[in-house]
């Protein structure tokens, strides 16, 4: 176990290289280039705002729905892109894996860190909306790095699991988009969690995606402390899963090579 982690640390330069190359490849042939890192989350917010507020006439009058929406969508974008990308995070590097020994756990981590970089540009969009609608975060914003760290651990655990499974069961890749869609509508991203009937409150309380997204909203727009108990549970479970998956990767890497 220690040897495997040590090997991963030795390959940190490769991790950085894969993250950079992945980011460059995203918009390599586009006219606007890296400007899409800002434009993509902004357009995503505008589309849902038009759909929910203008077309459906929803959105509570008790708070600023535009800010509520942008925080939810930007946070969700990191989750959805990581889940969709993690399914192919190992298989797309099969040519490299079959030629050189590399700790396979590096590849799903690459996907998670790449999308975290994109998320940082999404935070700029959040800041723009906060300024436009005159929503000034209080001192609670100091907990922002903690929430980002919890989300990073959560996505690393999920990404490592999905990437391994998809090496052997390629059909999972086709199902992930549907699972992502179900998770989107079952989480308070474009709707308020408080509107659920009491018997369905567990959908939000037991949903790690809801806990993370609501924590962002707590510190950025509602001026209150995040759900520390929920964040702690998510981080501890994620750390345990990451530890077990690293151990599992170490023992089964030969199976990955054969499957590829």
C-alpha positions in Angstrom: 0.0 0.0 0.0 2.8 2.5 0.9 4.7 1.5 -2.1 1.7 2.2 -4.4 1.1 5.6 -2.8 4.8 6.4 -3.1 4.7 5.4 -6.7 1.7 7.8 -7.3 3.6 10.6 -5.6 6.6 10.0 -7.8 4.3 10.3 -10.8 2.9 13.7 -9.7 4.5 15.3 -12.8 2.5 13.0 -15.0 -0.6 13.9 -13.1 0.0 17.6 -13.7 0.8 16.9 -17.4 -2.4 15.0 -17.9 -4.4 17.7 -16.2 -2.9 20.4 -18.4 -3.2 18.4 -21.6 -6.8 17.5 -20.8 -7.7 21.1 -20.3 -6.0 22.2 -23.5 -7.8 19.5 -25.5 -11.2 20.6 -24.3 -11.3 23.7 -26.5 -8.2 23.3 -28.6 -10.0 23.8 -32.0 -12.7 26.3 -30.8 -12.6 29.9 -31.9 -13.1 31.4 -28.4 -10.6 28.9 -26.9 -10.2 29.2 -23.1 -12.9 31.8 -22.9 -15.4 28.9 -22.9 -14.3 28.2 -19.3 -16.2 31.3 -18.4 -18.8 31.3 -21.1 -20.0 27.7 -20.7 -21.2 28.0 -17.1 -22.6 31.4 -17.8 -24.7 30.2 -20.7 -25.8 27.2 -18.7 -27.2 29.5 -16.0 -28.9 31.8 -18.5 -30.6 28.8 -20.2 -32.1 27.5 -16.9 -33.0 30.9 -15.6 -34.9 31.5 -18.8 -36.6 28.1 -18.6 -37.5 28.2 -14.9 -38.2 31.9 -14.3 -39.4 33.3 -17.7 -41.2 30.2 -19.1 -42.4 28.4 -16.0 -42.7 31.5 -13.8 -41.1 29.7 -10.9 -38.5 31.1 -8.4 -39.3 32.2 -4.9 -39.7 35.9 -4.2 -38.1 35.5 -0.7 -34.6 35.3 -2.0 -32.5 36.1 -5.1 -33.2 33.1 -7.3 -30.6 34.0 -9.9 -27.8 33.7 -7.3 -29.4 30.6 -5.9 -29.4 29.1 -9.4 -25.9 30.0 -10.4 -24.4 28.6 -7.2 -26.3 25.3 -7.8 -25.5 25.0 -11.5 -21.8 25.8 -11.1 -21.3 23.4 -8.3 -23.3 20.7 -10.2 -21.2 21.2 -13.3 -18.1 20.0 -11.5 -20.0 16.9 -10.4 -21.6 16.1 -13.7 -18.5 16.6 -15.9 -16.4 14.5 -13.5 -19.0 11.6 -13.4 -19.3 11.6 -17.2 -15.5 11.8 -17.7 -14.5 9.3 -15.1 -16.1 6.4 -17.1 -13.4 6.8 -19.8 -10.6 8.1 -17.6 -8.7 4.8 -17.8 -9.8 3.3 -21.2 -8.9 6.4 -23.2 -5.3 6.0 -22.0 -5.1 2.3 -22.9 -2.2 2.8 -25.3 0.0 4.4 -22.6 -1.1 1.9 -20.0 -0.1 -1.1 -22.2 3.4 0.3 -22.8 4.5 1.7 -19.5 3.7 0.8 -15.9 1.8 3.6 -14.2 -0.5 3.5 -11.1 -3.9 3.3 -12.7 -5.5 5.3 -9.9 -3.8 8.4 -11.3 -6.1 8.5 -14.3 -9.5 9.1 -12.5 -7.7 11.6 -10.2 -6.7 13.4 -13.4 -10.3 13.8 -14.4 -11.4 15.1 -11.0 -8.6 17.7 -10.8 -9.1 18.9 -14.4 -12.8 19.6 -13.7 -11.9 21.3 -10.4 -9.8 23.7 -12.5 -12.9 24.4 -14.6 -14.9 24.8 -11.4 -12.6 27.6 -10.3 -13.6 29.6 -13.4 -17.2 28.9 -12.6 -16.6 30.6 -9.2 -15.8 33.7 -11.2 -19.3 33.5 -12.8 -20.7 33.1 -9.3 -18.8 36.2 -8.1 -20.2 38.2 -11.1 -23.7 37.3 -10.2 -23.1 38.1 -6.5 -21.9 41.6 -7.5 -24.7 42.2 -10.0 -27.5 41.3 -7.6 -25.7 43.0 -4.6 -25.4 39.8 -2.6 -22.3 40.2 -0.3 -21.1 37.1 1.4 -20.3 37.4 5.2 -17.4 36.0 7.1 -18.8 32.5 6.5 -17.0 32.6 3.1 -13.8 31.5 4.9 -15.3 28.0 4.9 -15.3 27.9 1.1 -12.0 25.9 0.8 -13.3 23.3 3.2 -16.4 22.7 1.1 -14.3 22.5 -2.1 -12.0 20.0 -0.4 -15.0 17.9 0.7 -16.4 17.9 -2.9 -13.0 17.0 -4.2 -12.7 14.0 -1.9 -16.3 12.9 -2.8 -15.7 13.1 -6.5 -12.3 11.3 -6.3 -14.0 8.4 -4.5 -16.8 8.2 -7.1 -14.5 8.7 -10.0 -12.1 6.0 -8.9 -15.0 3.5 -8.5 -16.6 4.3 -11.9 -13.4 4.3 -13.8 -12.5 0.8 -12.6 -15.9 -0.7 -13.2 -16.1 0.8 -16.7 -12.9 -1.0 -17.7 -14.7 -4.4 -17.4 -18.4 -3.4 -17.9 -18.4 -0.8 -20.7 -22.2 -0.6 -20.7 -21.9 1.4 -17.4 -20.7 4.3 -19.5 -24.0 4.4 -21.4 -25.9 4.4 -18.1 -24.0 7.2 -16.4 -25.6 10.0 -18.3 -29.0 8.8 -17.2 -27.9 8.4 -13.6 -26.5 11.9 -13.8 -29.8 13.2 -15.0 -31.7 11.5 -12.2 -29.3 13.0 -9.7 -29.7 16.4 -11.1 -33.5 16.5 -10.8 -33.5 14.8 -7.4 -31.1 17.4 -5.9 -32.0 21.0 -5.0 -30.1 22.5 -7.9 -32.8 24.4 -9.7 -35.5 23.9 -7.0 -35.6 24.7 -3.3 -35.2 21.8 -1.0 -37.6 23.3 1.6 -40.5 22.8 -0.8 -40.5 19.1 -0.5 -43.2 17.4 1.6 -42.0 16.1 5.0 -42.2 12.5 3.9 -39.7 13.2 1.1 -37.3 15.4 3.1 -34.8 12.5 3.3 -34.1 13.0 -0.4 -32.2 16.1 0.5 -30.9 15.1 3.9 -29.4 11.8 2.7 -28.1 13.2 -0.6 -24.4 14.2 -0.6 -24.9 16.3 -3.7 -27.6 18.3 -1.9 -25.4 18.7 1.3 -22.5 20.1 -0.7 -24.5 22.5 -2.9 -26.6 23.8 0.0 -23.3 24.4 1.9 -22.1 26.6 -0.9 -25.4 28.6 -0.7 -25.2 28.8 3.0 -21.9 30.6 3.1 -22.2 32.7 -0.1 -25.8 34.0 0.0 -27.6 33.0 3.2 -24.8 34.2 5.7 -24.9 31.1 7.8 -22.7 28.2 8.7 -22.7 25.2 6.4 -23.8 21.7 7.4 -20.6 20.7 9.1 -22.0 17.3 10.3 -23.1 16.4 6.8 -19.8 17.6 5.3 -17.8 15.6 7.9 -19.7 12.4 7.1 -19.2 12.8 3.4 -15.5 13.5 3.8 -14.9 10.5 6.2 -16.8 8.1 4.0 -15.0 9.4 0.9 -11.6 9.0 2.6 -12.4 5.4 3.6 -13.6 4.6 0.0 -10.5 6.2 -1.5 -8.2 4.2 0.8 -10.0 0.9 0.0 -10.0 1.7 -3.7 -6.3 2.4 -3.8 -5.7 -0.9 -2.1 -8.0 -2.6 -4.6 -6.3 -0.9 -7.5 -2.9 -2.2 -6.3 -4.1 -5.8 -6.1 -6.0 -5.8 -9.4 -4.0 -3.6 -11.8 -2.9 -6.7 -13.7 -6.6 -7.3 -14.5 -7.0 -3.8 -15.9 -4.1 -4.4 -18.3 -5.6 -7.7 -19.5 -9.0 -6.0 -20.0 -7.6 -3.2 -22.0 
